[in-house]
Amino acid sequence: MEQKISLRTNLQLGIYRVIDPVVKILIKVGLTPNAVTSIGFVLNVGVAAIFILGAEEGNRGDLRYVGWAGGLILFAGLFDMLDGQVARLGNMKSTFGALYDSVLDRYSELIMFLGICYYLVGHHYFISSIAAFIALIGSMMVSYVRARAEGLGVEVKGGLMQRPERVVTIGVCALASGIVAQYIGGNYKLFVPGIKFHIFEPISIFTFPLVLLAVLTNITAFNRLREAKRALIKQEEEGL
């Protein structure tokens, strides 16, 4: 477990070194951490708008909208890191800023999943839309368990699918789905002899990871709940 945390931390530090020059420019321009957070939220509204437009204007095999949404998800996710760095390097940390960041992160994720579910239902990917909704539930519970535990004086941060991992997974897979569809066609289907239905199509690059997210986010939430339970029991025993 320590190895995973160390690897994740080192990766974050490496990303910070890359984005710090951009952060310094944002500080010079006069952008506050809350303004950067707000920009990230607006970009996520744009993500939902692209998915909804794809459901209304595109056809089932037209995955350009999924690809563009994936690219915007990754760009919007960058602002999740920029706001914290702007606060740190610009010496603009505040308690309300931390709260504002957390609240808009939740809104951003809810709106993003709204767009995803709308797109999938609009093109009759009903099972995938259910997986996306379950992934949304898991994502919210991962954050809620941590926040509620911290309110009780316990810190739980572990898990495989924290917000950065979720954003990168959805963004990269949506982008890859759109790119692959441009090369092999959005209506391409792979059949295996003996099986009546196809086992792969370009949208699968986007929908399969949603199923994985549906499982892993909820496992992460339950693991955090167990971890919090152990910590709270220990806390109560030490208080006796």
Secondary structure by P-SEA (a helix, b strand, c coil): caaaaaaaaaaaaaaaaaaaaaaaaaaaacccaaaaaaaaaaaaaaaaaaaaaaacccccccaaaaaaaaaaaaaaaaaaaaaaaaaaccccccaaaaaaaaaaaaaaaaaaaaaaaaaaaaacaaaaaaaaaaaaaaaaaaaaaaaaaaaaccccccccccaaaaaaaaaaaaaaaaaaaaaacccbbbbcccccccccccccccaaaaaaaacaaaaaaaaaaaaaaaaaaaaaaaac
